[in-house]
Structures are given as structure tokens and as C-alpha cells.
Amino acid sequence: MTLLIAMEFKHSILIVTKRQQNIIQVKTVILVSMLALARKFIILDIHVLEAAKIAALALALVALGAVYWLMRERDAWNMEHGKQEEV
């Protein structure tokens, strides 16, 4: 899982260098954050951690997923209506 996170991070850096812009895409940052939280759930010891902390991690993952989905829907709507992404 760590390798997957590193590969996604490398991919985002390569995109920034190819475009020669200083803007890192928010969707990529959210995706890497979701991968990191998923990794946390995999290595989590549920017998040691309190239920409130597990619920907080789950809520954070759901919130990041919702934001990612909304951004993807916005991009699809922009493409459908022929609008360019603002930079």
C-alpha cells in the first residue's frame, strides 16, 4: 500500500513538471490522502484503538471520498458543457 501511495505521489509530481506549473491538483492530493487512510485501516489494531478514533478515521475517509466524488462530478459537468477548468 505504501508503494501505491508513493507511485501516485510520483505521478502527481510528473504531471506538475510536464505542465510546468506550480499547481498540484487537489484531486490527486485527496486521492493520496484516501490511500493513506485506507492503509491506516489495514494496519490498525482494533483491540487497542478506541471506537471513537476508528469512527473518526472512517468519517474522515467518507468525507474525503465525498469531496473526490463531487470534484469528479464537477469535472464531468464542465466537460459536458464545454467549459475549461480554471487555473
C-alpha positions in Angstrom: 0.0 0.0 0.0 2.9 2.3 0.7 4.3 1.6 -2.7 0.9 2.6 -4.3 0.9 5.9 -2.4 4.4 6.6 -3.5 3.6 5.8 -7.1 0.6 8.1 -7.0 2.7 10.9 -5.5 5.3 10.4 -8.1 2.7 10.6 -10.8 1.4 13.8 -9.5 4.9 15.3 -9.4 5.5 14.2 -13.0 2.2 15.9 -14.1 3.2 19.1 -12.5 6.7 19.1 -14.1 5.2 18.3 -17.6 2.8 21.2 -17.4 5.5 23.4 -15.9 3.0 24.8 -13.4 3.3 25.1 -9.7 -0.2 23.9 -9.1 -0.7 20.4 -7.7 -4.2 19.1 -8.5 -6.4 18.9 -5.5 -7.9 15.6 -6.7 -4.5 14.0 -6.6 -3.9 15.2 -3.0 -7.3 13.9 -1.9 -6.6 10.6 -3.6 -3.3 10.2 -1.9 -4.9 11.1 1.4 -7.6 8.4 0.9 -4.9 5.8 0.1 -3.1 6.8 3.3 -6.2 6.4 5.4 -7.0 3.1 3.7 -3.5 1.9 4.6 -4.1 3.1 8.2 -7.2 0.9 8.4 -5.3 -2.1 7.1 -2.6 -1.9 9.8 -5.0 -0.8 12.5 -5.2 -3.0 15.7 -8.9 -2.8 16.6 -8.3 -4.3 20.0 -6.0 -1.4 21.1 -7.7 1.6 19.5 -10.8 3.1 20.9 -14.1 3.1 18.9 -14.2 6.9 18.7 -10.9 7.0 16.9 -11.9 4.3 14.5 -15.2 6.3 13.8 -13.2 9.5 13.3 -10.9 7.8 10.8 -14.0 6.3 9.0 -15.7 9.7 8.9 -12.5 11.4 7.5 -12.4 8.7 4.8 -16.0 9.2 3.9 -15.6 13.0 3.8 -12.6 12.7 1.5 -14.5 10.3 -0.7 -17.4 12.7 -0.9 -15.1 15.6 -1.9 -13.4 13.5 -4.5 -16.7 12.4 -5.9 -18.0 16.0 -6.1 -14.9 17.1 -7.8 -15.2 14.3 -10.4 -18.8 15.2 -11.0 -17.9 18.9 -11.4 -15.2 17.9 -14.0 -17.7 15.7 -15.9 -20.2 18.6 -15.9 -17.6 21.0 -17.2 -16.6 18.7 -20.0 -20.3 18.1 -20.9 -20.9 21.8 -21.1 -17.6 22.6 -22.8 -16.2 24.7 -20.0 -12.4 24.8 -19.3 -11.0 24.2 -15.9 -10.0 27.4 -14.2 -6.3 27.6 -13.3 
